[in-house]
Amino acid sequence: MKLRTGVLSGLLLMALAAPHAVAAADDYPQRQIKIIVPFPAGAGPDQVARMLGQYLQERFGQTVVIENRAGALGSIGAQEVARSAPDGYTLLMGTNTTQAANVAMLKNLPYDPATDFAPIIRTVTTAMVLIVKPDFPAKDLTQFMEYAHAHPNLTAGYGSGASQISIGQLQSRGGLSVIAASYRGVPQAVTDVMGGAINLAFADFSLAIPQMKGGTLRGIGVTSPARNELTPDLPSLAEAMPGFEATIWYGLLAPAGTPAPVINKLYAESAKFLAMPSTREKLASVGVIVSPMAPDEFGGFIRSEITRWTADAKAAGIEAK
């Protein structure tokens, strides 16, 4: 009898709480929203987050703050969101690094990318560019392969899982000998390429394209499996190294347990933003392509990406650190 009373009491509490939960979701948001970007300011995820954040701020009438928490291949910022209250007020602009590659890159990853987050929407896809200084002896992909074979131990900087795996693919698929140097983020590696401290790096399109147009960097090839629509004159690295691929993506996520109505509201508004022609133009200008996925589809995609990036890391000979 006590058990039955307890069950009835529990059901009563749930019934009383349900309307409140719905009302809370209907009223969301009622205060400032924070989007954590687990990479430095200026990186691709940061630029996308700031565009989306500005739109959400205008739509919701509440301040949307972008906070950069870089380090440890994005795991510092991702962990903070995973441990935040599941109320929709702390979000993550995650990437293939934080939500997939880190499973293979980092020992004792402090979060589970498949279960500790509620996917909201995949926003964009993009690739990286293998970049060097303008005075680098090789002018194109063919010359780069010849030069790199003749000059082993070129130095290559990385600041994300995708860029580290790409360096590994230079070795595993291209037969090149390079020395990988770790950076807090990709922008720092790019800065050292321009300064001559290292020979090359893999840079997000958002970082590489403006520098290439300005003549401060030269692009050798892209990491997408075929030539990218944004840089049709730049070859795919797979043209010289069959099987080379590192397609990257960004997406908005919340802590696991965030109410579905809140997730759905964030998805609906974000999808509207991505569907706008002006948004597509702005995002293309920073080297990313609008590629939305709804919450359920995005969740399944993340699980498949964990498998893919783990296999890529293994093939590249990368061991978790």
Secondary structure, DSSP 8 states (H G I E B T S, - for coil): -HHHHHHHHHHHHHHHHHHHHHHHHHH--SS-EEEEESS-TTSHHHHHHHHHHHHHHHHHSS-EEEEE---GGGHHHHHHHHTS-SSSSEEEEEEHIIIIIHHHHSTT-SS-TTTSEEEEEEEEEE-EEEEE-TT-S--SHHHHHHHHHHS--EEEEE-SHHHHHHHHHHHHTT---EEEEE-SSHHHHHHHHHHTSSSEEEEEHHHHHHHHHHTS-EEEEESSSS--TTSTTS-BGGGTSTT----EEEEEEEETT--HHHHHHHHHHHHHHHHSHHHHHHHHHTT-EEEEE-HHHHHHHHHHHHHHHHHHHHHTT----
